[in-house]
Amino acid sequence: MSDELHDTIDDTGLRTAFDGYRADPGGDVRIDAAAIAGAGRTRVRRNRAVGGVAGVAVLVAGAVTVPALFGGHDRAGQGITVAAGGLPSTGRNASDLFAEAKGKQEGDVKAGGDGAKLGATFAAGLGGAQPGYLDAGWQPAKSGTGSVRWALLTWAKDGKAAEGLLSADDHPVFIAVFPPPYRTCTEADKNGGRTCEVREVAGKGWLKIVHSKTGDPAKVTATFLRMDGKKIGTQYAFALSGGAATKVPLAGGRTELGALPVSENAVTDALTALP
């Protein structure tokens, strides 16, 4: 396809929509896609511009339509409206998805909320290896302050899928042992032939990475404890799998991808960049 398309387009609607967003950054940008499509095709399309828009999309909220995975099957020809740069949910119940997730307290899990914000921030940090779907949930912390948040990211391709489960605990509790578990590989970390490594991230905290045993299904779990000096901050954990990352089956009746959908380096970079 040529980089230039000679049809023209009236971009007044686009300018108006984004002018509105600049005036009210907390609001939505609503774009009439049908009107824009009816006005004609884009006059100039440059690959560099496309890449720039993709990078900025995570920062600007707008309305787009994307395919969804609901209740174990795809809805052909249908979609749901989400924020531009945001990710659609697979439509599964948050309490079911996060029933056994790290940090889960007694009581129901609330969908979306700060879990969705966490997932969007983490996904943006993955660069080009973007997931296609985001299911999120949260609970108030047992202490009454802070919260526990989860984000389940799904990568889907050709009837197959892989997932990664991200959790954030603002008030992690550790057993009074030395060295503390976030600074060492325990027997539990190495159980079943798994391999483990721990390293300090200068000025940020401690990172632990556990790999599945060679020959077992692909899985990597990265845990990052943010620290300010000796003060313990939020603990993040991301369990990346070549298939389902929870007890709930993959959405859309998909089968396991069988391989990790994003590199370990991308995961650790995104994890250690979280606030």
Buried (B, 14 or more C-beta within 10 A) or exposed (E): EEEEBEEEBEBEBBEEBBEEBEEEEEEBBBBEEEEBEEBEEBEEEEEEEEEEEEEEBBEBBBBBEEBBBBEBEBBEEEEBEBBBBBBBBBBBBBBBBBBEBBBBEEEEBBBBBBBBBBBBBBBBBBEEBBBBBBBBBBBEBBEEEBBBBBBBBBBBEEEBBBBBBBBBBBBBEEEEEEEEBBBBBEEEBEEEEBEBEBEEBEEBBBBBBBBBEEEEEBBBBBBBBBBEEEEBBBBBBBBBBBBBBBEBEBBBEBEBBEEBBBBEEBBBEBBBEBE
